[in-house]
Amino acid sequence: MTSEVVIDVQKNEISTALLEDKRLVEYQDEPRKASFSVGNIYIAKVKKLMPGLNACFVDVGYERDAFLHYLDLGSQFNSYTKYLKQVQSNRKKLYPFSNASHLPDLKKDGSVQTTLTVGQEVLVQIVKEPISTKGPRLTGELSFAGRFLVLVPFGTSVSVSSKIKQAEERARLKQIIQGIKPKNCGVIIRTVAEGQKMSELSAELKVLANKWTDAIVKIQKTQQRPQIVYEESGRAISLLRDIFSPDFEHIYVNDEDIFNEVKNYVTLIAPDKSNIVSLYSGSVPIFDNFNITKQIKSSFGKTINYKHGAYLIIEHTEALHVVDVNSGNRTKNENGQEANALDVNLGAADELARQLRLRDMGGIIVVDFIDMHLAEDRQMLYERMCKNMQNDRARHNVLPLSKFGLMQITRQRVRPAMDVDVTEACPTCNGTGRMKSSILFTDQLERKIDKLVNKIGIKRFYLHVHPYVAAYINQGVVSLKRKWQIKYGLGVHIIPSQKLAFLQYEFYDSKKEFIDMKEEIETK
């Protein structure tokens, strides 16, 4: 299996797509100004105590206060509290973390009332982004994740991923980290650290330790509260950190700054793979070039077709996700209804595992498969689902089919499920149901071009239109495009874009900046 990452950088958002054998399996779309991300660390203030929940609400600067349960304060909360006071007692000289003292662990049966007070400053990390009406979820157990290691300030142990099976390798890694880890820190050794050299592990550990030191310095120097003291890497880098593997063949980026950032990161974690990062400079939108736009439009929405007429219906509710499996207009298997049901269900298991990763669906997922009477068929379906979920990085649990034919799946939920609206509003009537004659559309475009060239003075630009419209404009020996170029100059470029509706258009200048050419009558 080969893997590719395609990163589409736009003015207001960054979209990242992971392809396995050219098939879209993960997709993330993040606003460039997104201020909340899992992993960010804040110095914040307790806003309100909730004794009945044994929890509190913390102001981290979000419109809804973040939730912090007593059990999420962490066993080393007392040590953090004392060290915070020591750091803030002297604004000129930083109190060394190596001199920080370990206080007794926080009691597991304690209460938030006796531990915290309103207005108290706490050091917290986001573990779950705001979802629906809920604010972020917090923890007091801080960690700094790297490619091979996770640094845990005030941690007391070195632990190795359970997925590293060989006892000799586990012992080797543990011995290396015991000898180089900073004082007062614990370390978690990740699965990808297997077989790595001491120099690589040591270099990453120093980077993580510097991140912790920088966060402490920021606490010492600033008095604003709440204040972000450590910001997780951009979503593109975070995704690469978690999924990067030797199977990666290409990483394509269409922005020079993000390209340099990604290339530097790949060079740091895998110097021999730095040449797989490429800067995309084609005229066709990057997602269109790699057939991602079409896959996004066909893979999101309520109904998902997967093979031979069978389809899934996916519904999202506040409490859970519900999936219904339908055979559709599929012809019956010659071996009978039971074989037909098994075939449809196995295909549904393959597609559902992909959908869970693609949409990042979390919480409880209930799947209504087509009824099967044979126990061995139900067991085969369960094993197929478990096997498909092995590629999923999120923690999950799959239960066998119930007597009602339902399968229950739980999956780690740290951010809202990705829900891409694949419907297209009419760009010309804006929902009124009435529009100008479509045969006059190219005349309308020419008027825009004339205004752009002769009145605004922009001689070189890119006109993005639907691929069908682009084909019409480019057809013939003396095409409409050629006529426009003769009349308005060779700076006229026509770009087909799959994301646009049939009679929708967008103008961009030579720097790929959007030019708003909509008239007032068009936007009413």
C-alpha positions as CSV (number, residue, x, y, z in Angstrom):
1,M,0.0,0.0,0.0
2,T,1.3,3.4,-1.0
3,S,0.4,6.6,0.8
4,E,0.4,10.2,-0.3
5,V,-0.5,13.5,1.5
6,V,-1.9,16.5,-0.4
7,I,-2.1,19.8,1.4
8,D,-4.3,22.6,-0.1
9,V,-3.5,26.0,1.3
10,Q,-6.1,28.7,0.7
11,K,-6.3,32.2,2.0
12,N,-8.7,31.3,4.9
13,E,-8.2,27.6,5.4
14,I,-5.8,24.7,5.1
15,S,-7.1,21.3,3.9
16,T,-5.1,18.1,4.3
17,A,-5.9,14.8,2.5
18,L,-4.4,11.4,3.1
19,L,-4.6,9.0,0.1
20,E,-3.9,5.3,0.4
21,D,-3.5,3.7,-3.1
22,K,-5.1,6.9,-4.5
23,R,-8.2,6.5,-2.3
24,L,-9.1,9.3,0.1
25,V,-9.1,7.9,3.7
26,E,-8.5,11.0,5.9
27,Y,-9.5,14.6,5.4
28,Q,-9.1,17.6,7.6
29,D,-10.2,21.1,6.9
30,E,-9.0,23.8,9.3
31,P,-9.4,27.6,9.3
32,R,-6.0,29.3,9.2
33,K,-7.0,31.5,12.2
34,A,-8.2,28.5,14.3
35,S,-7.3,29.3,17.8
36,F,-8.2,26.0,19.5
37,S,-6.5,22.8,18.9
38,V,-6.0,19.6,20.9
39,G,-2.6,19.8,22.6
40,N,-2.6,23.6,23.2
41,I,-1.5,24.5,26.8
42,Y,-3.0,27.5,28.7
43,I,-2.4,29.3,31.9
44,A,-6.0,30.1,32.9
45,K,-8.2,30.9,35.8
46,V,-10.9,28.9,37.5
47,K,-14.2,30.5,36.7
48,K,-16.8,28.5,38.6
49,L,-16.8,25.4,40.9
50,M,-19.4,22.7,40.3
51,P,-19.4,20.5,43.5
52,G,-22.2,18.3,42.3
53,L,-20.1,17.3,39.2
54,N,-16.9,17.4,41.2
55,A,-15.6,19.6,38.4
56,C,-15.0,23.3,37.5
57,F,-15.3,25.6,34.6
58,V,-12.1,27.3,33.4
59,D,-11.8,30.5,31.3
60,V,-9.4,29.8,28.5
61,G,-10.6,32.6,26.3
62,Y,-13.3,30.7,24.4
63,E,-16.9,31.9,24.3
64,R,-17.9,28.9,26.4
65,D,-15.9,28.1,29.5
66,A,-13.8,24.9,29.3
67,F,-14.7,21.9,31.5
68,L,-12.1,20.4,33.9
69,H,-13.1,17.4,36.1
70,Y,-11.4,16.7,39.4
71,L,-10.0,13.4,38.2
72,D,-8.5,15.1,35.2
73,L,-6.4,17.4,37.4
74,G,-3.7,14.7,37.4
75,S,-1.8,13.1,40.2
76,Q,0.9,15.7,40.0
77,F,-1.4,18.7,40.3
78,N,0.0,19.8,43.7
79,S,3.6,19.8,42.2
80,Y,2.4,21.9,39.3
81,T,0.7,24.4,41.6
82,K,3.8,24.9,43.8
83,Y,6.1,25.2,40.8
84,L,3.8,27.8,39.2
85,K,4.1,29.9,42.3
86,Q,7.9,29.6,42.3
87,V,8.1,30.6,38.7
88,Q,5.8,33.7,39.1
89,S,7.5,34.8,42.3
90,N,10.5,36.1,40.4
91,R,9.9,37.8,37.0
92,K,13.6,38.3,36.3
93,K,15.1,34.9,37.0
94,L,13.5,31.6,36.1
95,Y,13.3,29.0,38.8
96,P,15.0,25.9,37.4
97,F,12.6,23.0,36.7
98,S,15.3,20.5,37.7
99,N,15.0,22.0,41.3
100,A,11.2,21.6,41.4
101,S,10.0,19.3,44.2
102,H,7.6,16.5,43.9
103,L,4.7,16.8,46.3
104,P,2.4,13.9,47.3
105,D,0.0,12.7,44.6
106,L,-3.5,14.2,44.5
107,K,-6.0,12.0,46.3
108,K,-8.3,10.2,43.9
109,D,-11.3,10.5,46.3
110,G,-10.8,14.2,46.9
111,S,-13.2,17.0,45.9
112,V,-12.8,20.0,43.7
113,Q,-14.1,22.3,46.5
114,T,-11.1,21.6,48.8
115,T,-8.5,21.6,45.9
116,L,-9.4,24.7,43.9
117,T,-10.8,28.2,44.5
118,V,-12.5,30.6,42.1
119,G,-9.8,32.8,40.5
120,Q,-7.0,30.3,41.0
121,E,-4.5,30.0,38.2
122,V,-4.1,26.5,36.7
123,L,-2.0,25.1,33.9
124,V,-4.2,23.1,31.6
125,Q,-4.1,21.4,28.2
126,I,-6.9,20.9,25.7
127,V,-7.8,17.2,25.2
128,K,-11.1,17.7,23.3
129,E,-12.1,20.6,21.1
130,P,-15.4,22.4,21.5
131,I,-18.2,20.2,20.2
132,S,-21.7,21.5,19.6
133,T,-22.8,23.4,22.7
134,K,-20.0,22.1,24.8
135,G,-16.8,24.0,25.5
136,P,-13.3,22.5,25.3
137,R,-12.4,19.6,27.7
138,L,-9.2,20.0,29.7
139,T,-6.6,18.0,31.6
140,G,-4.0,19.0,34.2
141,E,-1.7,16.2,33.1
142,L,0.5,18.0,30.5
143,S,2.4,16.3,27.7
144,F,4.5,17.3,24.7
145,A,4.1,14.9,21.8
146,G,6.9,14.2,19.3
147,R,7.4,11.7,16.5
148,F,9.0,9.0,18.7
149,L,8.5,10.2,22.3
150,V,6.0,12.0,24.5
151,L,7.5,14.2,27.3
152,V,5.5,14.3,30.6
153,P,6.6,17.0,33.0
154,F,6.6,15.8,36.6
155,G,6.2,12.3,35.3
156,T,7.8,9.6,37.3
157,S,8.3,6.7,34.9
158,V,9.4,5.6,31.4
159,S,6.8,3.6,29.6
160,V,6.9,1.8,26.3
161,S,4.1,1.4,23.8
162,S,2.4,-2.0,24.2
163,K,2.5,-2.4,20.4
164,I,6.3,-2.9,20.7
165,K,6.3,-6.7,21.4
166,Q,9.9,-7.7,21.5
167,A,11.2,-7.8,25.1
168,E,14.8,-7.0,24.1
169,E,13.7,-3.9,22.1
170,R,11.5,-2.7,24.9
171,A,14.4,-3.0,27.4
172,R,16.8,-1.3,25.0
173,L,14.6,1.7,24.5
174,K,13.8,2.0,28.2
175,Q,17.5,1.9,29.1
176,I,18.3,4.6,26.5
177,I,15.6,7.0,27.7
178,Q,16.4,6.4,31.4
179,G,19.9,7.6,30.8
180,I,19.0,10.8,28.8
181,K,15.6,12.0,30.1
182,P,15.5,15.4,31.9
183,K,15.1,15.4,35.7
184,N,11.6,15.6,37.0
185,C,10.2,14.3,33.7
186,G,8.6,11.1,32.5
187,V,8.6,9.8,29.0
188,I,6.3,7.7,26.9
189,I,8.0,5.8,24.1
190,R,5.8,5.6,21.0
191,T,5.5,2.7,18.6
192,V,7.5,4.3,15.8
193,A,10.5,4.6,18.1
194,E,11.2,0.9,17.6
195,G,14.6,0.4,16.1
196,Q,15.6,4.1,16.3
197,K,19.1,5.1,17.3
198,M,20.0,6.8,20.5
199,S,21.1,10.0,18.7
200,E,17.6,10.4,17.1
201,L,15.8,9.8,20.4
202,S,18.1,12.2,22.2
203,A,17.6,15.0,19.6
204,E,13.8,14.8,19.8
205,L,13.9,14.7,23.6
206,K,15.9,17.9,23.7
207,V,13.3,19.6,21.3
208,L,10.4,18.5,23.6
209,A,12.3,19.7,26.7
210,N,12.9,23.1,25.1
211,K,9.1,23.4,24.3
212,W,8.4,22.9,28.0
213,T,11.0,25.4,29.0
214,D,9.6,28.0,26.5
215,A,6.1,27.5,28.0
216,I,7.4,28.1,31.5
217,V,9.3,31.3,30.3
218,K,6.1,32.6,28.8
219,I,4.2,32.1,32.1
220,Q,7.0,33.9,33.9
221,K,7.1,36.9,31.5
222,T,3.4,37.5,30.9
223,Q,0.7,38.5,33.3
224,Q,-2.3,38.3,30.9
225,R,-4.7,35.5,31.9
226,P,-5.9,33.4,30.1
227,Q,-2.7,33.1,28.1
228,I,-1.7,30.4,25.6
229,V,1.8,29.2,26.6
230,Y,2.3,26.4,24.1
231,E,0.6,26.0,20.7
232,E,0.4,22.6,19.0
233,S,1.9,22.4,15.6
234,G,-0.4,23.2,12.7
235,R,-2.9,20.5,11.7
236,A,-0.9,19.5,8.7
237,I,2.3,19.0,10.8
238,S,0.3,17.2,13.5
239,L,-1.2,14.9,11.0
240,L,2.2,14.1,9.5
241,R,3.7,13.5,12.9
242,D,1.1,10.9,13.7
243,I,0.8,9.1,10.4
244,F,4.2,9.5,8.7
245,S,5.6,6.1,7.6
246,P,8.2,4.7,5.2
247,D,5.4,3.9,2.8
248,F,4.9,7.6,2.0
249,E,5.7,8.3,-1.7
250,H,4.8,11.9,-2.0
251,I,3.7,14.9,0.0
252,Y,2.3,17.7,-2.2
253,V,1.9,21.3,-1.0
254,N,0.7,24.3,-3.1
255,D,2.0,27.1,-0.8
256,E,5.7,27.9,-0.5
257,D,5.7,28.8,3.2
258,I,3.8,25.6,4.2
259,F,6.0,23.7,1.8
260,N,9.2,24.9,3.6
261,E,7.6,24.1,7.0
262,V,6.6,20.6,6.0
263,K,10.0,19.9,4.2
264,N,11.9,21.1,7.3
265,Y,9.8,18.8,9.5
266,V,10.2,15.8,7.3
267,T,14.0,16.5,7.0
268,L,14.1,16.5,10.8
269,I,12.3,13.2,11.4
270,A,13.4,11.3,8.3
271,P,16.3,13.0,6.4
272,D,16.3,10.2,3.7
273,K,12.7,11.1,2.9
274,S,13.0,14.8,2.4
275,N,12.9,14.5,-1.4
276,I,9.3,13.3,-1.3
277,V,8.0,16.8,-0.4
278,S,7.1,18.6,-3.6
279,L,5.8,22.2,-4.2
280,Y,2.8,22.0,-6.5
281,S,2.7,24.8,-9.0
282,G,0.1,23.6,-11.6
283,S,-2.7,25.8,-12.9
284,V,-5.4,23.3,-12.0
285,P,-6.4,23.4,-8.3
286,I,-4.3,20.9,-6.4
287,F,-7.3,18.8,-5.1
288,D,-8.7,18.6,-8.7
289,N,-5.4,17.5,-10.0
290,F,-5.3,14.5,-7.6
291,N,-9.0,13.6,-8.0
292,I,-9.6,14.6,-4.4
293,T,-12.5,17.1,-5.0
294,K,-14.6,14.4,-6.7
295,Q,-13.9,11.9,-3.9
296,I,-14.9,14.5,-1.2
297,K,-18.2,15.2,-3.0
298,S,-18.9,11.5,-3.3
299,S,-17.8,10.5,0.2
300,F,-19.7,13.0,2.3
301,G,-23.3,13.6,2.7
302,K,-26.1,11.4,4.1
303,T,-26.1,8.6,1.5
304,I,-22.8,6.8,0.5
305,N,-22.8,4.4,-2.4
306,Y,-20.1,1.8,-2.2
307,K,-20.5,-1.1,-4.7
308,H,-23.0,-2.8,-7.0
309,G,-25.8,-0.5,-6.0
310,A,-25.5,-1.0,-2.2
311,Y,-25.3,2.1,0.0
312,L,-25.0,3.4,3.5
313,I,-27.2,6.1,5.2
314,I,-25.3,8.0,7.9
315,E,-27.2,10.1,10.4
316,H,-25.5,12.3,13.1
317,T,-27.2,13.1,16.4
318,E,-26.1,14.8,19.6
319,A,-25.5,11.5,21.4
320,L,-24.4,9.1,18.7
321,H,-24.0,8.3,15.0
322,V,-26.4,5.9,13.3
323,V,-25.5,3.9,10.1
324,D,-28.0,1.9,8.1
325,V,-26.9,-0.6,5.5
326,N,-29.0,-1.1,2.4
327,S,-28.6,-3.5,-0.6
328,G,-30.3,-1.0,-2.9
329,N,-31.0,-2.2,-6.4
330,R,-28.3,-4.9,-6.2
331,T,-29.2,-8.1,-8.0
332,K,-29.4,-11.2,-5.8
333,N,-26.5,-13.5,-5.4
334,E,-26.9,-16.8,-7.2
335,N,-26.2,-18.6,-3.9
336,G,-29.2,-17.1,-2.2
337,Q,-30.3,-14.3,0.1
338,E,-27.9,-15.2,2.9
339,A,-24.8,-15.0,0.6
340,N,-26.2,-11.8,-0.8
341,A,-26.6,-10.3,2.7
342,L,-23.1,-11.3,3.7
343,D,-21.5,-9.8,0.6
344,V,-23.3,-6.5,1.1
345,N,-22.4,-6.4,4.8
346,L,-18.7,-7.1,4.2
347,G,-18.6,-4.3,1.6
348,A,-20.3,-2.1,4.1
349,A,-17.7,-2.9,6.8
350,D,-14.9,-1.9,4.4
351,E,-16.6,1.4,3.5
352,L,-17.7,2.2,7.1
353,A,-14.1,1.8,8.4
354,R,-13.0,4.3,5.8
355,Q,-15.9,6.7,6.7
356,L,-15.0,6.7,10.4
357,R,-11.5,7.8,9.6
358,L,-12.6,10.2,6.8
359,R,-15.2,12.0,8.9
360,D,-13.4,11.5,12.2
361,M,-16.6,10.3,13.7
362,G,-16.3,9.7,17.4
363,G,-18.4,8.6,20.4
364,I,-20.9,5.9,19.9
365,I,-21.6,4.5,16.4
366,V,-24.5,2.1,15.9
367,V,-24.6,0.1,12.7
368,D,-27.7,-1.7,11.4
369,F,-26.4,-4.4,9.1
370,I,-28.7,-6.6,6.9
371,D,-29.9,-9.5,9.0
372,M,-27.9,-12.7,8.7
373,H,-29.0,-16.1,10.1
374,L,-25.8,-18.0,10.2
375,A,-23.5,-17.6,13.2
376,E,-20.4,-18.1,11.1
377,D,-21.4,-15.2,8.8
378,R,-22.0,-12.9,11.7
379,Q,-18.6,-13.8,13.1
380,M,-16.9,-13.3,9.7
381,L,-18.5,-9.8,9.6
382,Y,-17.2,-9.0,13.1
383,E,-13.7,-10.1,12.3
384,R,-13.7,-8.1,9.0
385,M,-14.7,-5.0,10.9
386,C,-12.0,-5.5,13.5
387,K,-9.4,-6.0,10.8
388,N,-10.5,-2.9,8.9
389,M,-10.3,-0.8,12.0
390,Q,-6.6,-1.8,12.7
391,N,-5.5,1.1,10.4
392,D,-7.4,3.6,12.6
393,R,-5.2,5.6,14.8
394,A,-8.0,6.6,17.2
395,R,-8.7,4.4,20.2
396,H,-11.8,2.3,19.4
397,N,-13.7,-0.8,20.5
398,V,-15.9,-3.0,18.3
399,L,-18.6,-5.3,19.7
400,P,-20.0,-8.3,18.0
401,L,-23.5,-8.2,16.4
402,S,-26.3,-8.2,18.8
403,K,-29.4,-10.4,18.4
404,F,-31.1,-7.5,16.6
405,G,-28.3,-7.4,14.0
406,L,-26.8,-4.2,15.4
407,M,-23.1,-3.6,15.8
408,Q,-21.9,-1.0,18.4
409,I,-18.6,0.8,17.9
410,T,-17.0,3.4,20.2
411,R,-14.3,5.6,18.8
412,Q,-12.1,8.3,20.5
413,R,-13.8,11.7,20.1
414,V,-11.5,14.7,20.4
415,R,-13.0,17.1,17.9
416,P,-16.3,17.5,16.0
417,A,-17.0,15.0,13.3
418,M,-16.0,16.3,9.8
419,D,-19.2,17.1,8.0
420,V,-18.7,18.5,4.5
421,D,-21.8,20.0,2.8
422,V,-21.7,18.5,-0.7
423,T,-24.9,20.2,-1.9
424,E,-24.6,23.2,-4.1
425,A,-26.7,26.3,-3.9
426,C,-27.6,27.9,-7.2
427,P,-25.0,30.6,-7.7
428,T,-27.1,32.7,-10.0
429,C,-30.6,32.7,-8.5
430,N,-29.5,32.4,-4.8
431,G,-32.6,30.3,-4.0
432,T,-35.1,32.5,-5.8
433,G,-35.8,30.0,-8.5
434,R,-35.4,32.5,-11.3
435,M,-32.2,33.3,-13.2
436,K,-30.9,34.8,-16.4
437,S,-30.8,32.7,-19.5
438,S,-27.8,30.3,-19.3
439,I,-26.9,31.0,-23.0
440,L,-26.0,34.5,-21.9
441,F,-23.6,33.3,-19.3
442,T,-20.5,33.7,-21.4
443,D,-21.6,37.2,-22.4
444,Q,-21.8,38.0,-18.7
445,L,-18.3,36.6,-18.2
446,E,-17.0,38.8,-21.0
447,R,-18.5,41.9,-19.4
448,K,-16.6,41.0,-16.2
449,I,-13.4,40.5,-18.2
450,D,-13.8,43.9,-19.9
451,K,-14.4,45.7,-16.6
452,L,-11.4,43.9,-15.0
453,V,-9.0,44.8,-17.9
454,N,-10.2,48.2,-19.1
455,K,-11.6,49.8,-15.9
456,I,-9.8,48.1,-13.0
457,G,-6.6,47.7,-14.9
458,I,-5.8,44.0,-14.1
459,K,-4.3,42.6,-17.2
460,R,-3.3,39.1,-16.0
461,F,-5.9,37.0,-14.2
462,Y,-7.3,33.5,-13.8
463,L,-11.0,32.8,-14.4
464,H,-12.2,29.6,-12.5
465,V,-15.3,28.0,-13.9
466,H,-17.0,24.6,-13.9
467,P,-15.1,22.0,-16.1
468,Y,-18.1,21.8,-18.5
469,V,-18.1,25.6,-19.0
470,A,-14.3,25.6,-19.3
471,A,-14.6,22.9,-22.1
472,Y,-17.1,25.0,-23.9
473,I,-14.9,28.2,-23.7
474,N,-11.9,26.2,-25.0
475,Q,-13.5,24.3,-27.8
476,G,-12.8,25.0,-31.4
477,V,-9.8,26.2,-33.4
478,V,-10.8,29.8,-32.8
479,S,-12.2,29.3,-29.3
480,L,-14.0,31.8,-27.1
481,K,-10.9,31.9,-25.0
482,R,-8.7,32.8,-28.0
483,K,-11.2,35.5,-29.0
484,W,-11.0,37.0,-25.4
485,Q,-7.2,36.8,-25.5
486,I,-7.1,38.7,-28.9
487,K,-9.4,41.3,-27.5
488,Y,-8.2,41.7,-23.9
489,G,-4.6,40.3,-24.0
490,L,-2.9,37.0,-23.3
491,G,-3.3,37.5,-19.6
492,V,-6.7,35.8,-19.8
493,H,-6.4,32.2,-18.3
494,I,-9.3,29.8,-18.0
495,I,-9.1,27.2,-15.2
496,P,-11.5,24.3,-14.7
497,S,-12.5,23.9,-11.0
498,Q,-14.5,20.9,-9.8
499,K,-15.6,22.7,-6.6
500,L,-17.7,25.3,-8.5
501,A,-21.3,24.8,-9.5
502,F,-22.4,24.9,-13.1
503,L,-22.8,28.6,-13.6
504,Q,-20.5,29.7,-10.8
505,Y,-17.3,31.6,-11.4
506,E,-14.4,33.1,-9.5
507,F,-11.6,35.5,-10.6
508,Y,-8.1,35.4,-9.2
509,D,-5.2,37.8,-9.9
510,S,-1.6,36.8,-10.8
511,K,-0.8,36.3,-7.1
512,K,-3.8,33.9,-6.8
513,E,-5.6,36.4,-4.6
514,F,-9.5,36.3,-5.0
515,I,-11.1,39.2,-6.9
516,D,-14.7,39.9,-6.0
517,M,-16.5,40.6,-9.3
518,K,-20.0,40.0,-8.1
519,E,-22.5,42.7,-8.8
520,E,-25.0,43.8,-6.2
521,I,-27.9,42.3,-8.2
522,E,-26.2,38.9,-8.1
523,T,-25.8,38.8,-4.4
524,K,-29.4,39.8,-3.4
